[in-house]
Amino acid sequence: MLLERLVDSWEIAGHINQFETSPSFVFQIKVLELSRYTNLLEIRQLSTSLPDFLQPKVQVRVYHDAKMAEVIKSQNISRIQPSYIYPNKQMHQPDEKHQINLFLHDWLVFCKEQGMSLPSQVAGLN
C-alpha cells in the first residue's frame, strides 16, 4: 500500500508527516483517529501561493488488515456515495467516488516518485 511508504507512525493521534514537494508546496498527512484495524487520515497539499479552496484536501479511511484505503471526504464533499444518479443538485459525476480514489492514488504515486517515501521502506518497492 502506497500510504505505508509515507506514514512513519500510525499509533499516535495528531501525528503529522510532512514532505516538501517544492519550495512553495508542502504535502501533509495527519493521523486523525486510531482504532485497532483502521486509521482516519487527513491528507492535504499546502501552498502559500494558492487560496485554500484550490489546495487538495481529503480524509482517508485506512483498513490495515485489508491493506486498503478509501477517500471518505474530499474538499467540501463528505459522505461520498458509491455512485450518483446524474444529473443531481450538486452535479456530482456518476462515478465521483471512483474518480476521487484514483486522484488519491495518483497523488501518492507522485509523492513516491518525488522521493518522499520513508528511507527505511524504500528498499523492496514495487
C-alpha positions as CSV (number, residue, x, y, z in Angstrom):
1,M,0.0,0.0,0.0
2,L,1.4,3.4,-1.0
3,L,0.5,5.1,2.2
4,E,2.7,2.8,4.2
5,R,5.7,4.3,2.5
6,L,4.7,7.8,3.6
7,V,3.5,7.4,7.2
8,D,6.1,6.7,9.8
9,S,3.7,6.3,12.8
10,W,0.1,5.1,12.7
11,E,-0.1,4.8,16.5
12,I,-0.1,8.5,17.5
13,A,-3.3,10.6,17.0
14,G,-2.4,14.0,15.8
15,H,0.9,12.8,14.3
16,I,1.9,14.7,11.2
17,N,4.1,13.5,8.3
18,Q,5.2,16.4,6.2
19,F,7.1,16.5,2.9
20,E,8.2,19.5,0.8
21,T,7.4,18.8,-2.9
22,S,8.8,22.2,-4.0
23,P,9.7,25.5,-2.2
24,S,6.0,26.6,-2.4
25,F,4.2,23.2,-1.9
26,V,4.0,21.0,1.2
27,F,2.4,17.6,1.3
28,Q,1.0,16.7,4.7
29,I,-0.5,13.5,6.2
30,K,-2.1,13.8,9.7
31,V,-3.5,10.9,11.8
32,L,-6.9,12.0,13.0
33,E,-8.3,8.8,14.6
34,L,-6.9,5.4,15.7
35,S,-8.6,2.1,16.1
36,R,-7.5,-1.5,16.2
37,Y,-7.7,-2.2,12.4
38,T,-8.3,1.3,10.9
39,N,-7.0,4.8,10.9
40,L,-8.5,8.0,9.7
41,L,-6.0,10.3,8.0
42,E,-6.2,13.8,6.6
43,I,-4.1,14.3,3.5
44,R,-3.5,17.8,2.1
45,Q,-1.3,19.9,0.0
46,L,-0.5,23.3,1.4
47,S,0.7,26.2,-0.6
48,T,1.5,29.8,0.3
49,S,0.7,30.9,-3.3
50,L,-2.8,29.4,-3.7
51,P,-6.1,30.1,-2.0
52,D,-7.4,27.4,0.4
53,F,-10.1,26.2,-1.9
54,L,-7.6,25.3,-4.6
55,Q,-5.5,23.2,-2.2
56,P,-6.4,19.5,-2.3
57,K,-7.6,18.0,1.0
58,V,-9.0,14.5,1.6
59,Q,-9.9,12.3,4.6
60,V,-8.9,8.7,4.0
61,R,-10.0,5.6,6.0
62,V,-7.1,3.1,6.0
63,Y,-8.1,-0.6,6.6
64,H,-4.8,-2.2,7.7
65,D,-6.0,-5.8,7.7
66,A,-7.2,-5.5,4.1
67,K,-4.3,-3.2,3.1
68,M,-6.8,-0.8,1.5
69,A,-7.6,2.9,1.7
70,E,-10.7,4.8,0.6
71,V,-11.4,8.5,0.4
72,I,-14.4,9.3,2.7
73,K,-14.3,13.1,2.4
74,S,-12.9,15.4,-0.3
75,Q,-12.8,19.1,-0.2
76,N,-16.4,20.0,0.8
77,I,-17.9,16.7,-0.1
78,S,-18.5,14.5,2.9
79,R,-20.1,11.1,2.9
80,I,-19.2,10.4,-0.7
81,Q,-21.7,7.9,-2.2
82,P,-20.5,4.9,-4.2
83,S,-22.4,6.3,-7.2
84,Y,-24.8,9.1,-8.1
85,I,-27.8,9.4,-10.3
86,Y,-27.0,12.1,-12.9
87,P,-27.9,14.9,-13.1
88,N,-28.2,15.8,-9.4
89,K,-28.3,19.0,-7.4
90,Q,-24.6,19.1,-6.6
91,M,-23.7,17.9,-10.1
92,H,-21.6,15.0,-8.8
93,Q,-20.4,12.7,-11.5
94,P,-22.0,9.2,-11.5
95,D,-18.5,7.7,-10.7
96,E,-17.4,10.6,-8.3
97,K,-16.1,8.2,-5.6
98,H,-14.0,6.2,-8.1
99,Q,-12.5,9.4,-9.6
100,I,-11.6,10.7,-6.1
101,N,-9.9,7.4,-5.2
102,L,-8.0,7.5,-8.5
103,F,-6.9,11.0,-7.6
104,L,-5.6,9.8,-4.3
105,H,-3.7,7.0,-6.0
106,D,-2.1,9.4,-8.5
107,W,-1.2,11.8,-5.7
108,L,0.5,9.1,-3.7
109,V,2.4,7.8,-6.7
110,F,3.6,11.4,-7.4
111,C,4.9,11.5,-3.8
112,K,6.7,8.2,-4.1
113,E,8.3,9.3,-7.5
114,Q,9.5,12.5,-5.9
115,G,11.4,10.6,-3.4
116,M,9.1,11.3,-0.4
117,S,9.0,7.7,0.7
118,L,10.3,6.9,4.2
119,P,14.0,5.9,3.9
120,S,13.6,2.7,5.9
121,Q,10.9,1.4,3.5
122,V,12.5,2.4,0.1
123,A,14.1,-1.0,-0.4
124,G,11.7,-3.5,-1.9
125,L,9.4,-1.0,-3.6
126,N,7.1,-2.5,-6.2
